[in-house]
Amino acid sequence: MVSQKVTISNPTGLHARPASQFCKFLKKFKSKVFLITDTGKADCASIINLLSMAIKQGTTVELQVSGEDEKTALPEIVEFLKSLKE
């Protein structure tokens, strides 16, 4: 397992559209991805789990990636989250 913290910079946070884009992006990896905040942990394969976290702009989250491609997946996932724009 590898992990890294990242601050959500998207002005609208992770609402429906960015959360959907994020879930689609993660399908290219074999690893499981979890997003952790002060309020809980979400399996990023589920848009419902992500939306239930109500992540707003400026929230720092921890990404946990676990699986055979975890080391290559984590930097790509972090970059994707940082580049989300609405």
N, C-alpha and C positions, 0 to 999 in steps of 0.2 A: 504494500500500500504506500502511496505517495500522497502528499497533501500540500496545499499552498493557500494562503489567504489572498483575497482580491476584493477590492472595493467596487461596488456596482456604480458605474458612472452614467448609465443610460438615464436621461431626465425623467422617464416614466417608470423606472425600476424594472422589475421582471413581471409585468402584467401579461395579459393573454398573448399578444403577438410576439414579443421577445421571448417569452417562455416557450412558445410553440417552435420558434426558430431554434432555440437552444436544444430542445428535445430532439428535433430533426437532425441537428448537427452531431449530436452524440451518437446517433445510430451507426456512424462509420467506425466506431471503436468497439472492441470486444470487451473492454473493461467496464465494470460497474462504477457509476459516478454518483456521489452523494454531495449534497450541499448542506452545510451546517451553519446555523446562526445561534444567537443567544437563546432563541425561542424553540429551537428544535432541529431535526435532521430530516432531509427529504431525499428520496430516491429520484434522481433527475430523469429517469426513464418515464416518469409519470408527470404529465403537465398539471394534473390535479394536485399532486404533492407540492409542486413548485408554486402554484398559485396560492395554496393554503399558507405558504410562508409569508405572503404579503411583503415581499422585499422591495424596498424603496431605494431611490437614488441615495448614494452615500453610505449604504449599509455595507459593512465588511462581512464577507462570508468566507468560510473555509471549504475548499473543494477537496474531497477525498476520492482518489481514483485507485481502484484495485482490480488487477487482472493482468493478462499477458502483455498488453501494450501500454501499461500504465505510465511508463517513463516517457514515452513519446506522446502519449495522449495529453498529459497534464499541461505542458506548455501551450499546445494548440487550443485547449479548452479555455485556459486563462486568457489567451489572446482574443478568442472569440468573445468572451464576456466583456473584455475591455473595449472591444470595437463595436458593441451593440449601440445603435443610434436609432432614435425614433423621430 
